[in-house]
Amino acid sequence: MPTNEQIQALLDEYVTGNISTGDKALLLIWLNDPAIAPQIEELLQQELASGRYEADPYPGVHTRLHARLQAVMDATIQADVTAAPPSLLRRIANNKSWWAAAAVLIVLLGAGLYWVLQPTAQTTIVAVPETDVPPGGNKATLTLADGRVVMLDSAGNQVIQQGNTTVRQQDGQLVYDAKALTTHSSQLTFNTLSTPRGGQFQVTLPDGTRVWLNAASSIQYPTAFTGSTREVIITGEVYFEVAKNPGQPFGVSILPFKGRSGSRVEVLGTHFNINAYDDEEALRTTLLEGKVKVSANVKNGSQLAAHSSQLLSPGQQAQLRNDKLSVINNPDIAAVMAWKNGSFNFDDKSLKEVMRQLARWYDIEVVYEGKVPSVTLVGEMGRDVPLSKVLAFLKGSRMHVRMEGTKKLVITN
């Protein structure tokens, strides 16, 4: 059992807004423990009656605090609890009086965080499908210049000969033989690497440039970069680490789709991410290292005008939205790079944004019955978990979610 001093310390941290993720999760776990909750309620009532919290700079904080502690299935709190285990484990290891929290934590981890806290009357229950939906993985299709199609997956290791070019599949990536750089041909040939929904893959291009493809993405590239520039074409979401060669600039083209004008990225540096899905509201190019110039045809009134360009420095993002090109400073790089690092990042994301990610990664259809719930989500979790774990993570967001079969996710308000 925690002491009054331990509970008081967490309440003080919460009221002042200085509470850590781990401590907030622990406070909520205690509130849902029948043996500890009365102790917390008594302390809270004493502090409210004494007026000690009235000096807090936030008006009415005691009312909000009390309501927040009762709303144990709020989506924000759900994410905090999910992120809390490492912090809790550290505290448990350093203080044996935290044994009760350790016991609760073990239960949570064993249950896959499905029943994290007791639901309130306002909480909706997520129905987990009888046959779970596995996460995506390393799989892609390589279409060669001569029309041959090669299926790729995470387990395959094979060598593909294409004229003077040798392509090796090594587990979840393709590597082009560096000797392809010396190949000179009057006819340039192109390969296309495509990932399906539920797939991802890596490729090292003939010049040594490393490329990561997210789900439902593609890249078209030559089997040898022999001209004055290195040019590729992409769809979907792709991350680049470009091999430096100032004498042969690298360019990435994104073709127009669904009324959106196309754009081009001229690479003056190395590391950048392009999100060009046709169902996203904007085309985003985010620079991590070096410099890139983003160009696009933009609108002047109702007419497309001459093309516009923006030069990006590290930590900036170019957005092409409604045929208007703008630059965003200090975008959330962790959120941009989460997919490449094997995670979902839901921080400050709308429900529809999150569901578009899940639909692509789990190869499911998301259907909304009635009005789309107006919720903003937070938290981060690995992409290597089955769909049921993600649904459990999201189940506190005041919405009804059910699976119909293994391909259709239905959401109602």
N, C-alpha and C positions, 0 to 999 in steps of 0.2 A: 504493500500500500504506500502511495506517495505521502509525504508529510505535508502539513499545511503550508510550510515555507516553500516547498517545491511547487505546489499548485499556485500559491500567491505569486511566485516569481514569473510563472507562465502567464497568469492573468495580467500582471503589470506589463509584460512584454507585448501582450496582445493589444491592450488599451493604447499603448504609446505607438503602436505600429512597428515595433522593432523585433517582432517575433520571427524566428527562423522557420523555414519549411518543416524541419524535423520537429521543432517544439510545437508548432501549430497542430501537426498531425497527432502528436502525443496528447495534447490537450483534448483533441476531439475523441481520441480513443478512450481516454479516461472518462469523458462525459458519457460515453456509451457503455461504460462498465457499471452495472447496477450497484457494485460495492463501493465505487468511488464517486459516482455522479452526485449523490446527496451531499458529500463532503464539498464538492465544487460549488453546488448550489448554495450551500450555507455560507461559504466564504464570499461568494459573489453578492449575496444579499447583504452581508455585513458591510462590504465595501460600498455598495450602493447607498445603504442607509447612513453610513458615516460621512458620505459626501466626498470621500477621498478621490473618487474619479471625476468629480465635478470640475476639478482644476485642469482637466485634460483640454488641450486646445481645440478639440473637435466637439462641437455642440451635440448634445444628445448621445454621446458615445456609449453611455451605459445601456441605452435602449437598443442601439445597433449591436453592441457586443452580445447582449442577451439573445437577441433574435438570431445573430450569426451562429452562436454556439448551439442553438436549437436546430438550425437548418443544416443538419449534418450531412445531407446528401447533395448539397449545392455543388455544381460542377467544378467550381474553383477549388473547393475543399477536396473533392474527389481526386483532382490532379495533384494537390499538395500531398495527400496521403500516399499516392502512388510513387511520388518522387522521394518520399521520406525514408524508406528502409535503410539506405546507407548512413544517414545521420543518426537514426535510432540505434543502429547497430553499434556505432561509435560510442554513443552515450551508455548503452547497455554494457559494453566492454569496460568502460571506465568507472562504472558505479553499480554495485550489486543490488542497490535498492530499486533498480529499474527492472527487476525480474518480471513484474506483472506486464510491463510493456513488451518485454521479450516474448512472453507467452502469446500475447495477442499478435505480435508481429509474425511469429511462426505460423499461427493459424492463417493469417492473411496471405502469406507467401504460399502456403500449401494449397489454398483455395484459388490461387491465381488472381488474388485481389477481386474476386467476383462479388463476394459479400464483404465489402470493406467496412461498412458501418450499417447499423440498423436503419432501414428505410423509414421515412416519415410518411404521413398520410398523403403528402403531396408528391411522393416519389413514385416514379414509374419503373416497372420491371422490364428488363430486356430479356427477350426469349432467345436462348442460345439454340442454334440449330442442332438437330439430332446428329447430322453429319456435318462436322465443322468444316470451315473453309480454310485451307492452309494458306500461308503467306506466299507471296511471289518468290522467285528465285532466279538464278542465272539461266536464262534461256533466250535464244534469239534465232533469227534466220539470216543467213548470208547469201545474197543473190549475186552471183558472179557475172562478169561482163558477157559471157557466152550464154547466159540464161540458166545455167545450173543453179540449183538451190540446195544449200547445205544447212541442215538443222543442227543447232548448237545447244549444249546444255552444260551444267556445272560439272558433270562427270566425264565428259568427253575429252580425249586427247587425240588429235589427228593432224595430219599434214595434208595441205591442199596445194597442189601445184597448178599454177596459172601462168602459162608461158614461161617467162624468165623469173616470175615472182613466186616465192614460197610463202605460204601462210600457215602458221602453226596455231592450233588451238591448244591452249594450256589451261585446263580447268575452265574457269569462268571468263577467259579473255582470249582475244585473237592478237597475234603478234606477226607483223609483216617483216620478212627478211630485209635487213638493211641493204643488201646488195641490190634491192629493187631501185634504190636511189640512182644507181649507175645505168639503169635501163633507159635507153633512148629509142623511142618508136615514133614513127610518123603518125600513128593512130593511138590516141590516148584512150585507155579503157578504164571503166569505172565499176566499182563494187558498191553494194548497198547492204549495210548491216541494220537490221530492224528488230526491235524488241516488241513482243506482244503485250497486251494487258497482263499483268502478273509476271512480267519478266524484266530483267536488267542484264547488262553486259558491258564488258570493257574491250577496247581495241587499242593497240599501239600501231599507229599509222606508219607508212613507209619512211617518213622523216623522223620518226621517234616521238611524235606528238602522242600523248596519252589522252584517251577519251573515255568517259563513263556515260552510258545511256540509261536513263530512267525508263520506267514502264511506258509502253505505247510511244516509242520514239524511234528515230532513224537517223542515219548519217550516210550520205553518198560521197564517195571520195575516189580519186584515181589510184591505180595500183602503183604508180610511181609519180613523184612530183618533179617534173622535168621542165616546166615552163618558168616564166619570170615570177610567178606567184604560186602560192599553194591555196587551192580553193576547195571548200567542201560545202555541202548543203545539208541542212538538218530539219527535222520536225520534232515536236515534243520537248523533252527536257534533256539537256546535254551539258556535261561539265568538261572543260578542256584544261590541259596543262600542255601548252604549246612549246615544241622544241624551238629554241631561238635560232634564227637565221635571218639577220637583217637584210641580206641580199636577196631573199625570197620571201616577201611578206605573206602572212597567213590571213585568209579571209573566210568568213562564215556567212552564208546566205540563208535567210529564212523566207520561204516563199509565201505569197499572199494566201489568205484563206478566209472564207465566210465574211467577205466585205472588208477585211482588214488588209491594209497595204503591207507589202513585204518589207524586210529590212536587211541590212548587212552590217556585220561587225568586222572591222579591220583591226587586226591584232598587232599592237605595238608592244605588248608585254606577254604574260604567260597564263596566269590562272584566272578563269572566269566561268560563270554559269549562265546558261541561257534557258529560260523557261518560255516556250513558245507553243504551249498546248492550245488547240483551237477552242477549247471550252473555258479557258481562263479569260478574265476581263481585260488583261493587259499582257503584252509581250515584255518580258523583263530580262535585262542583261545586267548581271552583278559582277563587279570586278573585285578580285581578291588581291591580285599582285600584278604589277606592271601598268600598262595603259592600253585602252582600246578606244576606238572611235566607232560609235554607233550611228548609222545613217538610215534614213527612211523617208519615203514620200509622205508629206503631211498635208493637212487640209488648210486652205485659206477660205474661210466661210464654208460653202458647200462644195468647193472645187479642190481637187488635189493640186497642190502647188509644187514648185521645184523642191528637190529633196533637201532635208534638214539633217544636220549632224551634231552630235554631242561627244566631247572628249571626256572620258571617265578616268578618274584617279582611284586608287585602291580605297575600298569602303564606300563606293558610290554605286548607284543602280540607275540604269536608264529604263524608262517605261514608255512603251508605245501604246497609248490608250485612245481609242476613238480617233485614230490618225493624228494624234498630237504627241510629240516626243518631249519628254521632260526628264530631269535628273533628280533623284532622291538621294539626299545625304544620309549617311549612317543607317542604312537598312539593317534589319536583323539578319546578320550573316549566319548565325547559328541555325536560324529557321531555313534560310536559303539552302544551306549545305547539309541539312539533316538527312535528306534522302541518300546522298552520296556516302554519308557516314553511317548508314544503316538504321536511321531513326525516323519516327514521325515527330514533328514539332508542331503542337497545336496552339502555341502561345498567341493570343490575340487574333485567333482565326475564327471566322464565322462558320456556322454549321455546314453551309454549302461548300466552302473552301475545303474543309476537312473531308467531307464526303466525296468530293472529286478525287482527292488523294486515295481514299480507301477504295473507291470504285476501280481506279486504275491498277492498284497494287493487288487487290484480291479478285480482280476480274469479275466484279458483280455489277448489277444494275441497282441504282438507288432511286426509289420512288417516294414522292411526298404526297400524302393524302391530306388535302386541305392546305391551310397556310403553312409555309415553311417556318418552323420554330425560330424565334429571334433569340439566339443564344450566342455568346462568345466563349470559346473554349480556351483552356490553358493546359500546360503539361507536355511531357515528352515521354515516349516509350519506343522500344525497339520495333523494327519492322519484321523481325523474325518470329513473331507470335501469330497463332491462328486468329481468325476474325473474332471468335468469341471473347478473347482476352481484350480486344479493342472495344467491343461492345460493352463489356463489363466496366472498362475504364470510363466510358462515356455515359453510363446509365444514370448518372445523377443530374443530367442536364434538363430535367423537366420536359421530357418528351417520351412518347411511346415508340419503341423500336421492335420490329419483329422480322424474322427471316421467313421467307416463303421458298422452301427448297434450299438450295445452296447457291443460288445465283441472284436472288432478288431480296433487297433490303428495303423494308417499308417503314417510313417514318411519319408519325402523326403528332399533332400538337397536343 
